[in-house]
Amino acid sequence: MKPERKQRLLVVVFIVVVTGLVVGLLSYALRENINLFYTPSQVAAGEAPTHQQIRVGGMVVTDSFQRASDSLDSTFLVSDGSATLLIRYSGILPDLFAEDEAAVATGSLGDDGVFVAQQVLAKHDEEYTPPEVADAMQQAIDKKAATEAAQQVETKALNTPEATY
């Protein structure tokens, strides 16, 4: 092998190794900053990790909002149509936060199944629902409808008298 070719090969190998190391180190450093989104149904099913920063979202359940009289602590329920999740938050809620409206909370899920939020986001106008919340809620509604339809078919089959000959 000629010295020029050998030198070029070494430069290419060096570049590939350094690029691989940089990508690996960046991936390792940024893995803690990934915020995964979960629905209340996924949390109830045990799919969401505990003690790790995640996001949850859904519609704030009517008459579920409670605020402490002596602090900024508040609790409320969010639902995706098939499951609900209790969220505890200490801080000032957004002006547009309201019951029966979409909300997304960032925080961590405790061992007791209560989501402790560090940030709560509310929708910004009457027509907008965050896409991830809208998609998750639609999937939960479709899943619930499919389950109910299957139960109705099963009930109907059990209640149908068999023909006797």
N, C-alpha and C positions, 0 to 999 in steps of 0.2 A: 504494500500500500504506500502510495506516495505521501510525503510529509504534509503536503497541503490538504489532501483528502482526510488524513488522520486528524489534523488540526480542526477542520470543519466538523468532522464527526464528534470530536470532543466538545466543541462549542454547542452543537445541537443537543447532545446528551446533557450537558450542563444546564442549558436553557430549559429542557423538559423537566429535569429534576427540580430545579429552583421553582418553576411554575407549579409543579405538583405540590411542593412544600408550602408555597404561598396559599394555594387553594385549600389545602388541608388545614393550615393554621387559621385561615379566615372562617372556614366552616366550623371549626371547633370553637372559635371565639364568639361567633354569632348564634350558636345553637341555643344559648340562654335567652336571646332576645326574640325568639319566635313566639308569637302569641297565637295559639290555636283557638279556633272558635268551636264551641259546643252548644247544643240546645239543651233545654231542661230534660228532654227525653233521653238524650245521650248521657247526661249526668246521672239520671235515675237508673239507667241501665249499667252504670259503673264503667263507662267508657272514658270518662274524664279523669285525668290524674289528680291526686291530692297534693297539696303543698307545692304546686308549680303554677306559675303565672299563666292564666288562660283567659279567654273571653267567653261570656255567656250572654245570650240575648233572647228576647221574646217580648210578648205583650205584658205590660204591668197589669196584674189582676185587679179588678174593681174591688174597692173596699179592703184592700190588703195593706195599704201604706200606713205605717205607724211611725211617728216621730217622738223621740224622747222630749219631755218638757224642759229638762235642764241641760241639754247638750245638743250637738248636731248629729247625734246618732239616729239612724232611721233603719227600718226594715220594710221590705215589701216582697211580694211574690211575683215571679215572671212565669209565663206559661207559653208553650208552643202549640197548644191545642190538645195535647194528650198528657202532658206532665207539667208539674209546677216545681219551682225551685225557690227557696227562701234566700234572699240576698240581704246582707247586713252591710251598711255603709255609714261611715262617719265623715261628714263634710257637707259642704253646700251643694245641693243638687242643682242641675241646670234649670234655667227658667222654664223651659218647655217640657220638663219632666211632669208627667201626669198619668193618672190611672187610665187603663184601657188604651194606652199608647205604646209604641215600640221603644225599647231601651236596650242598650248594650252595656254590660259591666265588665271591667277588667279587674282581675284579682286572683284569689286562690280559693280552692275548695278545701274545707276542713274535714277532719275525720268524722265529724258529726253530720256531714251532709249539708252544712250551711256554707254558702258562698260569701266570703268576706271581700268586698270590693274596695279597691283603691281609687277607682274612677268610674263614673257613671255617665254615659252619653245618651242623649235623648234625640229623637228625630227633630228635624229643623223646620218642617212645614207639614201641612195637612195631607199632602199627597205622597210624602216620602216615607218609605220604610227601608232601613238598611238592607241591601241585597242579600247578605248572608242570613239575616233574620227572616226575610220574606221567603227565601228558598227553604230554610230549615222548617219554618212553620208550615209551608205547603207540603213538604215531605211528611211531616208528622200528621197532618190532616189526612193525606192520602193513605198513610199506613193505618191510621185509626179507622178510616172508612173501609179499607180492605179487610181489616180484622172484623169489623161489625158485619160486613157482607158475608164473610165466611161463617160467622156465628149464626146469622139468619138462615143460611143455606143448611147448616147442620141442624138447627132447631126445626126447620121445616121438614127435613128428612126424617127426624125422629118423631115428629107429630103426624106424619102421613100414615094413615091406616093401610096395612098391607091387604092386598086383595086375597080373598079366600075362595077356593074352588071346591 
